[in-house]
């Protein structure tokens, strides 16, 4: 089943130098997409990452209670964690 795309009705003005515009247009042509598609395809993943890093993570009630339980009653350290802490402490002595 083909994906349906939302109609693009909003506009953003982008000011560039002639050289930047030429470079973007050339890259879009090589990729066989229009300039808008090329820019959005390149920028949207970065925008999503920035927003996901900036916005707080929302936990369910169950997960929130689990985090609180682990903070109040942390599990015993694993042997790998103990070994890593020893290596770190040994490096810090220098």
N, C-alpha and C positions, 0 to 999 in steps of 0.2 A: 504494500500500500504506500503510495507516495506521501511524503511529508507535505503538510500544508504550511504555508508561510503567512505570517501576519502582514497585512498591508503596511507599507512604510509611508505614513502620512506626515510624520514630524520632520523638521528640517534643522540642520546644524550648519552654521557658516564656519568655514575653515579658511583662514588666510595663510597663504604660502608665498614663497618666492616663485618666480617663473621656473627656476631650476628644480625646486622641490615638486612643483606640479608636473613638470615634464617627467621627472623620475617616477613619480607615483603612477602617472598615466602609462608609461612604458611598462612598469611592473605589472599593472593590471592587464594590459594587452597581452603580455607574455603568459599570464595565467588564464587568459581568455574569460575575464570577468570585467564587469564595469567598475569604474573608479569607486563608487559607493560600496559595492560588494567587497572589493579588495581592501579598502580601509577598514570596514566593519569586521571582516574576517580576521584581520590582523590585530585590531584593537580590542575586540570584545573579550577574548580570553584573559587579557591583561586586566581589563576593567572588572571582570568577574572575580579574579584573584584578589585584587585590591579591596573590593567590597567584602569578600568573604573573610579576609584578614582583619578588616576594621570592625565588622559587626560581631557582637557577642554570640557565642554558641548557646542555643536554647536546648535545655535538657528536659526530658519528661519528668514527671513527679518521681517515677520509679528510679530513673537514673540519678536524679538529684539526691534522693535518699541513699542510694548506693555510694555516691561520692562522699557524702557526709559520714556514712558508716566507715568507709576506708580511711577518712581523715581522723576519725576518733579512735579507730582500732586498726592501725595499719598492719598488713601482713608481715611476717618475718622476712628478712632479706634472703634472697636466694644465694646460693653459693657463687653464682656468676657475679651478682651485685657486690658481694663481699670481696671477691677477688679484684673487681674493678676499683673498688674503694681503696684497697691496699696499694694497687698500682698508682692510683692518683696521689695518695699520701706519700708514696716513695718519691714521685716526681716533684712534689711540692717541697720536699726537704732540701732540694738543691738550690 
